[in-house]
Each structure stands twice: as structure tokens, then as C-alpha cells.
């Protein structure tokens, strides 16, 4: 059948602030719904989002990661906007550094850094869980691993945020973000030279790949930008939401304090419940169907991670936060060839921070969260919190 249509604007302020009613309506409508406001087909159900992400021979990332075709030109040659052998070649540059075996060697250092950081924050008694906490630690860790100098780090989060805005339609948020690519390249041209990058760092590994002829220098610079500016938002947004959720569900925080082995599963439930990445776009390279709904060749397809992760066809009582849930297969980090390359690092950072908090904090008294609106990612702009000590 042809796709039913919807007038919902997934990128409006109201929907971005609270997308779940819109997601529910789309899931109940069809497996694929044509969105009149952005000329794209939304895929709201878990099974179908999983299928689209796993089938990059039909649903391509090349020139297709933004809702707006004009914005896709900005990402030509980037690893996130490539497919097949090209994607494998680009991704291979840092795949070894981000593999589980390589990351295991970082755990002790990250855990020690988390303990020192949490000690200082918790000692205040009250702080902002986003601006003082979630936005600070991952930036330092990622920047140190990439090996860039201290200069310019204060702009990382703004550039990452504006970059994600360009994944959406041509709205006010996207237009306000258009200069981010020029700024990012100017920054990399200034500090991204090999002599400025720490020996043994991820950045140094990129230059080794350039010297070996695996990637060109422009491709290497794009990789440097990608791993700097796309490597923090998932962790930041998930950590902010984690503190908010444990403030609302103190009994689940007490479960963690009684059993630290629950922390990894708790973080996965945060990722499922409040998906840091809400939507990614693909392009249909051929006419196809999603559960019997026609998708024409050339159509843009919106994979709704946030909706899929609350699909009752996949999850029992999906709108309930429950750290005891089996979250296997959640799409908080995407799926398939384009699954988040840094997800292992994000997990280590988050588990280290939550473990340090569990050792020191008995409960969180959270204030009113202030949402941060972005066309692709979901997080908080601010969350005041006071802690009682363990």
C-alpha cells in the first residue's frame, strides 16, 4: 500500500521537547508514514528501524544523512555519509583503537579520573548535572584521547550540537548552525597538524593512516573532526538524563548502590528510555517496501531511534524506566555498519561516572530540567541537583 500521510512536524519545538506522543501516533498509523512537513518517510517501529539500519545496500547513508538535500553536500567524503567499501576503509582507521580489547586498557585510567572528578563535584553539595557534570568529563576524556591541545576545547560542544542540527530540515536551528563546518575546518587546520597532536593519540593514528595511503589528508581531517565533535553527545546526554531519572526513581538508585553490577544494565536502560540520538536519515536507492508500505526510489527515510526504543511490540511496558529490564538490541547506539563507533568508550565513561557517584551519593534531589532542543539529538540544557551523601 502507499504510505499514509501525517502533518506532524517532528522537528518543531513542542515535539522535540516531548516526542513520545508523536512517536506513539506514528507507530499506531503504519510501518512507514509520509511526513508532509519535511518530505520524508518516518519509520517508527522497532523491527523496521532495525531492518533499515541493517540494510545499507537499499537504505544508503551516502548523500543522505540530512533531511535537507542541500545540507548533505557538507558531508561528502565523511565516514558517516559513506557506504560499503568506502565506509569500511574510513572506519578502519580507528577501529583498532576503539575495539573492546584496546579500550580495556583505558578503563582503570578513566575510572581514576572519574573518581577525582566526582569527588570535586559532589563536595559542593549542589551543582548542575548538565553544565557542571555531564558536559565536562566526556569532553576532557575524548579530547585527550584524540590528542588535541587545550586551546579551542571550549568550542567542542557548541560545534557538535550545531553539527547535529544540520541533520534535520532547513529550519531556524539548522540555518543558525550553517557556519559550523567552516569553523571546524579552521580549527583543525590550526591545531590538527601532526606536530600538534600527542604521540600515541587517536589523532596520531589518523596521520599514520594518511602516511600509509589508507586515507587522503582531507579524509583524515574529516575523521579528526568526526571523532572530536561526534564522540561526546551520546555520553553527555545520557549522563544528564541518568541523574534526572535516578532523581525521579530513587528506589532504582538504591538498587545500584546495593549492587554495583547493575550499573552497566542501568546505563543501557537510560539509552533505551531517553535515546540520545532520536533520528538518523537514510536514502532509498531503489523502490522498496517496509512491511508492505511502499517507499519510492530516492525517498528520504527517517529512522526514529527514540520511537523504536519505546515500541511496545518490542518492549514490555516501554514507557516505564526499569534498570532490571533486558535491553538487548536497543538502538541507542544505532545498529549495523553505521552503529556508533565510540559506543564502547561511551559505556566506559558512563559506567565509571555512575560507579563513582554510587560510592558517594545516597540520593539526588533534582530540580526542574530545562530541555535542550536539537534537530537530531535529545538532551537537557540544565538540571539543578542537590545530593545527600552516602
C-alpha positions as CSV (number, residue, x, y, z in Angstrom):
1,X,0.0,0.0,0.0
2,X,1.0,3.6,-0.3
3,X,2.2,5.3,2.9
4,X,-0.3,7.2,4.9
5,X,0.5,10.8,5.5
6,X,1.0,12.8,8.6
7,X,1.2,16.6,9.3
8,X,3.2,16.1,12.5
9,X,6.4,18.2,12.5
10,X,8.9,16.0,14.2
11,X,11.3,19.0,14.3
12,X,9.0,21.5,15.9
13,X,9.9,22.8,19.4
14,X,6.9,21.1,21.0
15,X,7.7,17.7,19.6
16,X,11.4,17.9,20.3
17,X,10.7,18.8,23.9
18,X,8.4,15.8,24.3
19,X,8.4,13.5,21.2
20,X,6.7,10.4,22.7
21,X,3.1,11.2,21.9
22,X,4.0,11.9,18.3
23,X,6.0,8.7,18.2
24,X,3.1,6.7,19.5
25,X,0.7,8.2,16.9
26,X,3.1,7.3,14.1
27,X,3.7,3.7,15.4
28,X,-0.1,3.2,15.5
29,X,-0.5,4.6,12.0
30,X,1.8,2.4,9.9
31,X,5.2,0.9,9.5
32,X,6.1,3.9,7.3
33,X,4.4,7.3,7.3
34,X,5.0,10.1,4.8
35,X,5.8,13.3,6.7
36,X,4.3,16.2,4.8
37,X,6.4,18.8,6.8
38,X,9.8,17.5,5.7
39,X,9.1,15.4,2.6
40,X,10.4,12.2,4.1
41,X,9.1,8.8,5.3
42,X,9.2,8.2,9.0
43,X,10.0,4.6,10.2
44,X,8.6,4.5,13.8
45,X,8.6,0.8,14.8
46,X,11.5,-1.1,16.2
47,X,11.5,-4.1,13.8
48,X,11.5,-1.8,10.7
49,X,14.1,0.7,12.1
50,X,16.4,-2.3,12.8
51,X,15.8,-3.5,9.2
52,X,16.6,-0.2,7.6
53,X,19.8,0.3,9.6
54,X,20.9,-3.3,8.7
55,X,20.2,-2.9,5.0
56,X,22.6,-0.2,3.8
57,X,22.5,-1.7,0.2
58,X,18.9,-0.3,0.0
59,X,18.9,2.5,2.6
60,X,22.1,4.4,1.9
61,X,24.0,7.0,4.0
62,X,25.8,8.4,1.0
63,X,24.4,12.0,0.4
64,X,21.5,11.0,2.7
65,X,22.2,11.7,6.4
66,X,20.4,15.0,6.4
67,X,16.7,15.6,5.9
68,X,17.6,18.6,3.7
69,X,19.3,17.5,0.5
70,X,21.3,20.8,0.4
71,X,23.0,20.0,3.7
72,X,24.2,16.6,2.6
73,X,26.8,18.3,0.4
74,X,28.5,19.4,3.5
75,X,29.2,15.8,4.5
76,X,30.6,14.5,1.2
77,X,33.5,12.1,2.0
78,X,32.8,11.8,5.7
79,X,32.7,8.4,7.3
80,X,29.1,8.9,8.5
81,X,28.0,9.7,4.9
82,X,29.6,6.7,3.2
83,X,28.7,3.1,2.5
84,X,30.2,-0.2,1.5
85,X,34.0,-0.4,0.9
86,X,34.5,3.3,1.3
87,X,32.8,3.3,4.7
88,X,34.9,0.2,5.8
89,X,38.1,1.9,4.7
90,X,37.4,5.1,6.6
91,X,36.2,3.4,9.7
92,X,39.1,1.0,9.7
93,X,41.5,3.9,10.6
94,X,40.4,3.9,14.3
95,X,38.6,0.6,14.6
96,X,41.5,-1.0,16.3
97,X,41.8,1.9,18.9
98,X,38.1,1.6,19.6
99,X,37.9,-2.2,19.8
100,X,37.0,-3.8,23.1
101,X,40.5,-5.2,23.7
102,X,42.1,-1.8,23.2
103,X,39.5,0.0,25.3
104,X,40.0,-2.4,28.2
105,X,43.4,-0.8,28.8
106,X,41.8,2.6,29.3
107,X,39.3,1.5,32.0
108,X,41.5,1.9,35.0
109,X,42.7,5.4,34.0
110,X,39.1,6.6,33.1
111,X,37.8,5.2,36.4
112,X,40.5,7.1,38.4
113,X,39.8,10.3,36.5
114,X,36.1,9.8,37.2
115,X,36.7,9.4,40.9
116,X,38.7,12.6,41.1
117,X,36.2,14.5,39.0
118,X,33.2,13.2,41.0
119,X,34.9,14.0,44.3
120,X,35.2,17.6,43.4
121,X,31.7,17.9,42.1
122,X,29.9,16.1,44.9
123,X,31.8,18.0,47.5
124,X,29.8,21.1,46.5
125,X,26.6,19.5,47.7
126,X,24.7,21.0,44.8
127,X,25.5,21.5,41.1
128,X,24.1,21.5,37.6
129,X,24.0,17.9,36.4
130,X,24.5,19.0,32.8
131,X,26.7,22.1,32.7
132,X,28.9,21.2,35.7
133,X,28.9,17.5,35.3
134,X,27.8,15.7,32.1
135,X,29.3,18.3,29.8
136,X,32.7,18.4,31.4
137,X,34.1,14.9,31.9
138,X,33.5,13.4,28.4
139,X,35.0,16.5,26.7
140,X,38.2,16.1,28.6
141,X,38.5,12.3,28.0
142,X,37.7,12.5,24.3
143,X,40.0,15.5,23.6
144,X,42.8,13.8,25.5
145,X,42.4,10.6,23.6
146,X,42.3,12.4,20.2
147,X,45.4,14.2,21.4
148,X,44.5,17.8,20.6
149,X,45.9,20.8,22.6
150,X,43.9,22.6,25.3
151,X,43.3,25.5,23.1
152,X,39.9,25.6,21.5
153,X,38.3,22.8,23.5
154,X,35.8,25.2,24.9
155,X,34.1,25.2,21.5
156,X,33.7,21.5,21.1
157,X,30.2,21.1,22.5
158,X,28.8,24.0,20.6
159,X,30.2,22.8,17.3
160,X,29.0,19.2,18.0
161,X,25.5,20.5,18.8
162,X,25.3,22.7,15.7
163,X,26.6,19.8,13.5
164,X,23.7,17.6,14.6
165,X,21.2,20.4,13.8
166,X,22.2,20.1,10.2
167,X,20.9,16.5,10.1
168,X,17.4,18.0,10.3
169,X,15.3,20.1,7.8
170,X,16.0,23.6,6.8
171,X,14.6,25.2,9.9
172,X,15.8,28.0,12.1
173,X,18.0,25.7,14.2
174,X,19.7,24.4,11.1
175,X,20.2,27.8,9.5
176,X,21.8,29.1,12.7
177,X,24.2,26.2,12.5
178,X,25.4,26.5,8.9
179,X,28.8,28.1,9.7
180,X,29.9,25.1,11.8
181,X,31.8,23.3,9.0
182,X,33.9,26.3,8.2
183,X,34.7,26.8,11.9
184,X,35.5,23.2,12.4
185,X,37.9,23.1,9.4
186,X,39.5,26.3,10.6
187,X,40.1,24.8,14.0
188,X,41.6,21.6,12.6
189,X,43.8,23.5,10.2
190,X,45.2,25.4,13.2
191,X,45.7,22.6,15.8
192,X,45.2,19.4,13.7
193,X,48.6,19.3,12.2
194,X,50.6,16.2,13.2
195,X,53.1,18.1,15.2
196,X,50.3,19.5,17.5
197,X,48.8,16.1,18.3
198,X,50.0,14.0,21.2
199,X,52.2,11.0,20.3
200,X,50.2,7.7,20.5
201,X,46.9,9.5,20.3
202,X,43.9,8.8,18.1
203,X,44.9,11.8,16.0
204,X,48.4,10.4,15.6
205,X,46.9,7.2,14.4
206,X,44.9,9.1,11.7
207,X,48.2,10.5,10.4
208,X,49.7,7.1,10.3
209,X,46.8,6.0,8.1
210,X,47.5,9.0,5.8
211,X,51.2,8.1,5.5
212,X,50.2,4.5,4.7
213,X,47.9,5.6,1.9
214,X,44.8,4.3,3.6
215,X,43.1,7.7,3.6
216,X,43.9,11.0,2.0
217,X,44.8,14.0,4.1
218,X,41.3,15.7,3.5
219,X,39.7,12.4,4.6
220,X,41.9,12.3,7.6
221,X,40.9,15.8,8.7
222,X,37.3,14.8,8.3
223,X,37.9,11.8,10.5
224,X,39.5,14.0,13.1
225,X,36.5,16.4,13.1
226,X,34.1,13.4,13.3
227,X,35.7,11.8,16.3
228,X,36.1,15.1,18.1
229,X,32.7,16.5,17.6
230,X,30.5,13.4,17.3
231,X,32.2,11.5,20.1
232,X,30.7,13.2,23.1
233,X,27.0,13.9,22.7
234,X,25.7,10.4,23.4
235,X,27.6,10.2,26.7
236,X,26.7,13.8,27.7
237,X,23.0,13.5,27.0
238,X,22.7,10.0,28.6
239,X,24.5,11.0,31.8
240,X,22.3,14.1,32.2
241,X,19.2,12.0,31.7
242,X,20.6,9.3,34.1
243,X,20.8,11.7,37.0
244,X,17.3,13.1,36.2
245,X,15.9,9.6,36.1
246,X,17.6,8.4,39.3
247,X,16.3,11.5,41.0
248,X,12.8,10.5,39.9
249,X,13.3,6.9,40.7
250,X,15.3,6.8,44.0
251,X,14.4,3.2,44.6
252,X,16.4,2.2,41.5
253,X,19.3,4.3,42.6
254,X,19.3,2.4,45.8
255,X,19.3,-0.9,43.9
256,X,22.5,0.3,42.2
257,X,24.1,1.3,45.5
258,X,23.3,-2.2,46.8
259,X,24.7,-3.9,43.8
260,X,27.2,-2.2,41.5
261,X,26.9,-5.0,38.9
262,X,23.6,-3.4,37.9
263,X,25.3,-0.2,36.6
264,X,26.0,-1.4,33.0
265,X,22.4,-2.5,32.6
266,X,21.2,0.7,34.1
267,X,23.1,2.8,31.6
268,X,21.6,0.7,28.7
269,X,18.1,1.3,30.1
270,X,18.9,5.1,30.1
271,X,19.9,4.8,26.5
272,X,16.7,3.0,25.6
273,X,14.4,5.2,27.6
274,X,15.8,8.6,26.5
275,X,17.6,7.8,23.3
276,X,20.4,10.4,22.9
277,X,20.1,10.2,19.1
278,X,16.5,10.5,18.1
279,X,16.6,10.3,14.4
280,X,19.0,9.5,11.5
281,X,18.2,9.8,7.8
282,X,18.8,7.3,5.0
283,X,18.1,7.5,1.3
284,X,16.3,4.7,-0.6
285,X,18.5,3.8,-3.5
286,X,15.7,1.7,-5.1
287,X,11.9,1.4,-4.7
288,X,11.2,-0.9,-1.8
289,X,8.7,-1.7,0.9
290,X,8.6,-1.5,4.7
291,X,6.2,-4.1,6.0
292,X,4.1,-3.7,2.9
293,X,4.2,0.1,2.7
294,X,5.8,1.4,-0.5
295,X,8.9,3.6,-0.3
296,X,9.8,5.1,-3.7
297,X,13.3,5.3,-5.1
298,X,15.1,8.4,-4.0
299,X,13.0,8.9,-0.9
300,X,14.5,10.1,2.4
301,X,13.8,7.8,5.2
302,X,13.8,8.9,8.9
303,X,14.8,6.1,11.3
304,X,13.2,7.1,14.6
305,X,15.5,5.6,17.2
306,X,13.6,7.2,20.1
307,X,10.3,5.7,18.8
308,X,11.8,2.3,18.1
309,X,13.2,2.1,21.6
310,X,9.7,2.6,23.1
311,X,7.9,0.3,20.7
312,X,5.5,-1.9,22.8
313,X,5.9,-4.6,20.0
314,X,9.5,-5.0,21.2
315,X,9.5,-3.9,24.9
316,X,7.1,-4.7,27.7
317,X,5.7,-1.5,29.3
318,X,8.2,0.6,27.3
319,X,7.3,3.9,28.9
320,X,8.5,2.7,32.3
321,X,12.1,3.2,33.3
322,X,13.3,-0.1,34.8
323,X,17.0,-0.9,35.2
324,X,16.2,-4.6,35.6
325,X,14.9,-4.8,32.0
326,X,16.6,-6.8,29.4
327,X,17.6,-4.1,26.9
328,X,19.4,-6.4,24.5
329,X,19.1,-5.0,21.0
330,X,18.2,-1.4,21.9
331,X,19.0,1.2,19.3
332,X,20.5,3.9,21.5
333,X,23.8,3.5,19.6
334,X,22.2,2.7,16.2
335,X,22.7,-0.7,14.5
336,X,24.6,-2.2,11.7
337,X,27.5,-0.9,9.7
338,X,26.9,2.6,11.0
339,X,26.5,1.7,14.6
340,X,28.2,4.2,16.9
341,X,32.0,3.6,16.6
342,X,32.6,5.1,20.0
343,X,29.9,3.2,21.9
344,X,32.5,1.2,23.9
345,X,34.2,4.3,25.1
346,X,30.9,5.9,26.0
347,X,29.9,2.9,28.1
348,X,33.3,3.0,30.0
349,X,32.9,6.7,30.7
350,X,29.3,6.4,31.8
351,X,29.8,3.3,34.0
352,X,32.8,5.0,35.6
353,X,30.9,8.1,36.5
354,X,27.9,6.2,37.8
355,X,30.1,3.9,39.8
356,X,31.9,6.9,41.4
357,X,28.5,8.5,42.2
358,X,27.2,5.3,43.7
359,X,30.1,5.3,46.1
360,X,29.4,8.8,47.3
361,X,25.8,9.8,46.8
362,X,22.8,8.4,48.6
363,X,20.2,10.3,46.7
364,X,19.6,13.1,44.1
365,X,17.2,15.9,44.7
366,X,16.6,17.2,41.2
367,X,15.0,20.4,40.2
368,X,13.1,21.2,37.1
369,X,15.0,20.0,34.0
370,X,15.4,22.5,31.2
371,X,15.3,20.8,27.8
372,X,17.8,21.4,25.0
373,X,16.3,21.3,21.6
374,X,18.3,19.9,18.7
375,X,17.1,18.5,15.3
376,X,18.7,15.1,15.9
377,X,19.9,14.5,19.5
378,X,17.9,14.7,22.7
379,X,19.3,16.0,26.0
380,X,19.0,18.5,28.8
381,X,20.3,22.0,28.8
382,X,20.3,22.3,32.6
383,X,19.3,20.2,35.6
384,X,19.9,21.6,39.1
385,X,20.6,18.9,41.6
386,X,21.4,18.6,45.3
387,X,22.9,15.4,46.7
388,X,22.8,13.7,50.0
389,X,26.0,11.9,50.9
390,X,26.4,8.1,51.3
